[in-house]
């Protein structure tokens, strides 16, 4: 996958987790256990976002969960305001 597409996928996933955070009042999102096999690019995007500190992504009680961090929330808010910050 080209790097521009990877960047877009990462930002789309971060945006999804931000929306989930708002709608579900801060709950953790359940990630399908077979995501690594079914859609490795999405799985790698989640790992990348976690490595950058934008989300927490881990196994918990036999399931994979993801949750946006304050840093990730701030990044989304800054991007909406037109700030030149980037995750790539």
N, C-alpha and C positions, 0 to 999 in steps of 0.2 A: 504494500500500500504506500502511496506517495506521502511524503511528509506533510503536505498541505491537508490531505485528507485525514491523516492521523491527528493533526492539530484540531481540525474541525470536529472530529469524533470525540476527542478529549473535552473540548469546550461544550459540545452537545451533552455529553454525559454529566459534566459538572453542572450544567444548567438544569438537567433533569433532577439531579440530586438536590439542587437548590429549591426547585419547585416542590419536590417531595417533602423537603424540610418545612416549607411554608404550609403546605396543605395538611401534613401529618403532625404538625407541631413538634418538630425535632426528633421524631422517631427514626430508627434505623431502617434502611431499605433492605429487603431480602433480595439476594442475588441468586439466580439459579445455580445449583451446584455443578451442573454440566456446562456452564458458560465457557469455560476454558476450552472444551472440545467443540462445542457448538458454534461459538463465535470468538475465536482467539483474539481478534483485534480489539473487541470490547473488553475482554479480560485484561489484555495488556494495557489498554487505556486506563482501566481502573487501577492497575498496579502503578502506572506512571503517576497518576494523580495522587495516589497514596505516598509514593516516594517523594513527591514535591510538597507534601504536607497539606494538600488541598482537601483531601478526604481521609477518613479512616476506613480501611478495607481489611476485614479479617474473618476468620472462622469463629463462630460463636454458637455453642450448643449444637454442633453438627451442621450448621448452616453458614453460608457466606453472607455477611452483612456489610453495608457501606453507609457512611454518614458524612455529610459535608462538614468541614471544620470552620471555625471563625475566619481563618485565613482564606478559605475557599469562598465563603460568603462575601467577605470584603472584596475579593477579586471580582466576583460577579457584579457587585454594586458599583465598583469603580469602572468596570467596562460599560455598564449601562449609562454612566455619567460621562462617558467619552474619554476616560483616562487611558493612556497608552500602555498600560501594563499588559504582559503576555505570560502564558504558561509554557510556551514552547521553547 
